[in-house]
Each structure stands twice: as structure tokens, then as C-alpha cells.
Amino acid sequence: MALVTFTSDLGIRDYYVAAIKGAIITYCEQVVPIVDVTHSIMPFDIKEAAFTVRNSYKYFPKGTIHVVHMSSTDAKRRLLVSIVDGHFFVTFDNGFLSLAFEKTPHETYEVNEELTVQSTPLMEAAIGKIVNLLVQEYKPSDFAHLTTEAVHLRLIQPLTSNGRILGSVIHIDNYGNAITNITPNMLAHYIGEKKFNIYVGVGQINEISEQYDNVEEGELVALLSKTGFIEIAICKGRADKLLALRVGTPVQITVD
């Protein structure tokens, strides 16, 4: 049985999510479970949507159809279908794919115009039709054409040199923990076995821990997040508020 996930910045106050779900149910010729990943992405924040989907899609079975509804008007009604690791991604041509997968996947198709004409700004009918075709095991090439002209965006990469890494906060989760764009490989390559200090906001840390509770409650901790990046947190506290962090806050690691 096909499975559909739904991620958006549409919120849950208005009718928008219901309209798109209703269209998917209406156009699909068989019952399709729809799993809400989140509809609380900050409005128009494609980077946050990419971070969320990149770190959640792999937990679903291959063949899952991931609908990502972000910035539909900016995409000039261009809908894309991409295949990554056996998963299907239905999204707008707004740069999401290049942010989620570091570059636009080579199996990326632009949906043919006959499926998108006379659609409302939500594009709910077109999305419903596309999901139905994928559920019926049509190939994207049956209703779309390969494209190499999708919008491409890039995440800011850390500045690195021997003994120094200058990165930034790229995501703050529901607990106030800050995910950076610094990886353990960067730490190993540019810092090595030397003693170091991590400076973030008004905080300073000099080690990487394995768990949040490796430090006392209320203390600052740095650890490897499941996302593959270094995370800054406060044990049972909010690092974002106590350290004055936000997306874009610099994070510096230097040899002691």
C-alpha cells in the first residue's frame, strides 16, 4: 500500500491542509494513508522544510510519496516530482530539492502543463492527480519531463582552516536545541586531537558529549545530533533563550 507524507508551512488554523488532503483523497482511486510530518514550518522558510524532510523521509518505506507544500506562488506554478532512494517527492520549483539533497536530484521531472492548468494557488487538484498517478504506479516520465533547470539554492557552508571552524546555527528545535552546520568530519580534519573551545552566543564548551545528561541539569552541552551535525543544548533547558541563539548565529570552534 502506498503511503503519503505531507509537510508544509500552511499551519492548522485554516482550511488549506484540509483542502489538499481532500483533493488527494478525491483523486486517488484507492485509499491512501496520509501522514502529517508537520505544518508548522515557518512561512516561506524553505531551508527549514528541507532540513525537516531530509531528516525524516528515510524513516518511511521506499515507495512513499512525500508532498512538500512550500512557496507555491514563487514557483510560478511549476510542480516537480523527484525520485531519491526509492522515494517520490512532489514539490514546487522553489529550490527545496537542492537544499534537501545538496543538489537537485538527477531524476527530477517537471509536471506537464495539462495537469496544472486551471488550478487554484494551492494547486490542490494538480497535487491530488499527481499522487494518484504515482499510487497507480505510473512513472514520472508518463506525466512529466526530465528537467535540469530547477531552481538551485545552497546552504551556507562553514569557513574552515587549520585549527579553526566558523559555522552557524541552521535550525532550532522544539526544545530550544541549536543544530549547527558543523560536522564531526570537519572537527576531526581541522581540529584533530587538539583541545578546543566552542563559542556560541554567550556560551563556551570544550568537549563533545554523547548524551544530553552527560552534564548537570542547566549546563551547556555539545553533542552529535542524529542529523549528522553538532548540536548545542542545555540539559533540561532552552539553549536558544539562555544563549540568545537564532538561525544564523555564528558558531566558532578554535584550538585551545
C-alpha positions in Angstrom: 0.0 0.0 0.0 1.3 3.4 -1.0 1.9 6.0 1.8 1.8 9.8 1.5 3.6 12.2 3.9 2.6 15.9 4.0 4.9 18.7 5.1 4.0 22.4 4.7 4.0 25.9 6.2 0.2 26.1 5.9 -0.5 25.8 9.6 -3.5 24.1 11.1 -5.8 27.1 11.7 -7.1 27.5 8.1 -8.7 25.2 5.6 -5.6 24.8 3.4 -4.3 21.5 4.8 -7.8 20.0 4.7 -8.3 21.2 1.1 -5.1 19.4 -0.1 -5.8 16.3 1.8 -9.4 16.2 0.5 -8.1 16.6 -3.1 -5.6 13.7 -2.6 -8.4 11.5 -1.2 -10.8 12.6 -4.0 -8.5 11.9 -6.9 -6.9 8.7 -5.6 -8.6 5.6 -6.9 -7.7 3.7 -3.7 -7.4 4.5 0.0 -4.1 6.1 0.7 -2.9 6.8 4.3 -1.7 10.4 4.7 0.9 11.1 7.5 1.4 14.7 8.6 5.0 15.4 9.2 4.4 19.0 10.2 2.5 22.0 9.1 4.4 24.3 11.4 7.3 25.2 9.1 7.9 29.0 9.4 6.1 30.6 6.5 8.2 30.6 3.3 11.2 29.1 5.1 12.3 26.6 2.5 15.5 25.8 4.4 13.6 24.7 7.5 11.3 22.5 5.3 14.4 21.0 3.6 16.0 20.2 7.0 12.8 18.6 8.3 12.2 16.4 5.2 15.8 15.4 4.8 15.9 14.1 8.3 12.5 12.4 8.3 11.9 10.8 4.9 14.4 7.9 5.4 12.3 6.5 8.3 9.4 5.8 5.8 9.4 2.8 3.5 10.6 3.0 -0.1 7.8 4.0 -2.4 6.5 6.6 -0.1 5.2 9.8 -1.7 6.3 12.9 0.1 4.3 16.0 -0.6 6.1 19.2 0.4 3.9 22.3 0.0 6.1 25.5 0.3 6.1 28.8 -1.6 3.8 27.8 -4.4 3.4 31.3 -5.8 7.1 31.9 -6.0 7.5 28.7 -8.2 5.2 30.2 -10.9 3.0 27.1 -10.8 5.9 24.7 -11.7 5.4 21.4 -9.9 8.3 18.9 -9.7 8.5 15.2 -9.0 11.8 13.8 -7.9 13.0 10.3 -7.1 15.6 9.8 -4.3 16.5 6.5 -2.7 13.2 4.9 -4.0 11.1 7.7 -2.5 9.0 10.2 -4.5 9.0 13.9 -3.7 6.2 16.2 -5.0 7.1 19.8 -4.5 7.3 23.2 -6.2 10.2 24.5 -8.2 11.5 26.7 -5.3 14.9 25.3 -4.5 13.6 22.8 -1.9 15.2 19.8 -3.6 18.6 21.3 -3.9 18.6 22.2 -0.2 17.2 18.9 1.0 19.7 16.8 -1.1 22.7 19.3 -1.5 21.9 19.4 -5.2 18.8 18.8 -7.4 18.5 15.0 -7.8 19.2 13.9 -11.3 15.8 12.1 -11.5 13.8 15.4 -11.3 10.8 15.9 -13.5 8.7 18.9 -14.3 5.0 18.0 -14.3 3.3 18.6 -17.7 1.1 21.6 -18.1 -2.1 19.7 -18.7 -2.1 18.6 -15.0 -1.5 22.1 -13.6 -3.7 24.3 -15.8 -6.8 25.9 -14.2 -5.5 25.2 -10.7 -6.1 27.4 -7.6 -3.0 29.0 -5.9 -2.9 25.9 -3.6 -2.6 23.6 -6.6 -4.6 21.0 -4.7 -6.2 19.4 -7.7 -2.8 19.0 -9.5 -1.2 17.5 -6.4 -4.1 15.1 -6.0 -3.8 13.9 -9.6 -0.1 13.5 -9.3 -0.3 11.5 -6.1 -3.0 9.3 -7.8 -0.8 8.6 -10.8 2.2 7.6 -8.5 -0.1 5.4 -6.4 -1.2 3.7 -9.6 2.5 3.1 -10.3 2.8 5.4 -13.3 6.3 6.5 -13.8 7.0 10.3 -13.5 8.1 10.2 -17.2 4.5 9.3 -18.0 3.1 12.7 -17.0 6.2 14.8 -16.6 9.5 15.5 -18.4 13.1 15.5 -17.1 14.4 18.9 -16.2 17.8 20.4 -15.5 16.5 23.9 -15.0 15.1 23.6 -11.5 15.8 26.4 -9.1 19.1 25.7 -7.2 19.8 27.1 -3.7 22.8 26.4 -1.5 23.2 26.3 2.3 25.9 28.5 3.7 29.0 26.3 4.4 31.3 26.8 7.3 34.6 28.6 6.8 37.5 26.3 7.7 41.2 26.5 8.2 43.7 24.5 10.3 42.7 24.9 13.9 39.5 26.9 13.2 36.0 26.3 12.1 33.4 29.2 11.7 29.9 27.9 11.2 26.4 28.9 12.2 23.1 27.7 13.7 20.9 26.3 10.9 17.9 25.0 13.0 16.4 25.4 16.4 14.1 22.5 17.5 11.1 22.5 19.8 13.3 22.1 22.9 15.4 25.1 22.1 18.4 23.0 21.0 20.5 24.5 18.2 21.7 22.4 15.3 24.8 23.8 13.6 26.2 23.2 10.1 29.4 21.8 11.5 30.0 18.0 11.1 32.2 15.6 13.1 34.4 15.1 10.0 35.2 18.9 9.9 36.1 18.7 13.6 38.4 15.7 13.0 40.0 17.2 9.9 40.6 20.8 11.1 40.9 20.4 14.9 42.0 16.8 15.2 43.0 15.6 18.7 43.9 19.0 20.0 42.0 20.7 22.8 39.4 23.1 21.6 36.7 25.6 22.6 33.3 26.0 21.0 31.9 29.6 21.2 28.2 30.1 20.5 26.2 33.1 21.6 27.3 33.9 25.1 28.3 30.3 25.8 31.6 28.3 25.7 32.1 24.5 25.6 35.3 22.5 25.4 34.2 18.9 24.6 31.7 16.9 22.6 29.4 14.7 24.8 27.5 11.6 23.9 24.2 12.4 25.6 22.3 15.4 27.0 22.6 14.2 30.5 26.4 13.8 30.4 26.3 17.2 32.1 24.4 18.5 35.1 20.9 20.0 34.7 21.2 23.6 33.4 24.7 23.1 32.0 25.7 23.7 28.4 26.4 20.6 26.3 27.6 19.9 22.7 26.9 16.6 21.1 26.4 14.8 17.8 22.8 15.2 16.6 21.0 12.4 14.8 21.0 14.8 11.8 24.8 14.3 11.5 25.7 17.8 12.7 27.0 19.1 16.0 24.2 20.3 18.3 24.3 22.8 21.1 21.9 22.3 24.0 21.3 22.9 27.7 20.4 19.9 29.8 16.7 20.3 30.6 16.8 23.9 29.5 16.5 26.1 26.4 19.8 27.0 24.8 18.1 29.4 22.3 16.8 31.6 25.1 19.7 31.3 27.6 22.4 31.8 25.0 20.4 34.3 22.8 20.6 31.9 19.7 18.7 32.1 16.5 19.1 30.7 13.0 22.3 32.3 11.6 24.0 32.8 15.0 27.8 32.2 14.5 29.4 29.1 16.0 33.2 29.1 16.2 35.5 26.2 17.1 39.1 27.0 17.8 42.1 25.2 19.1 42.7 26.0 22.7 
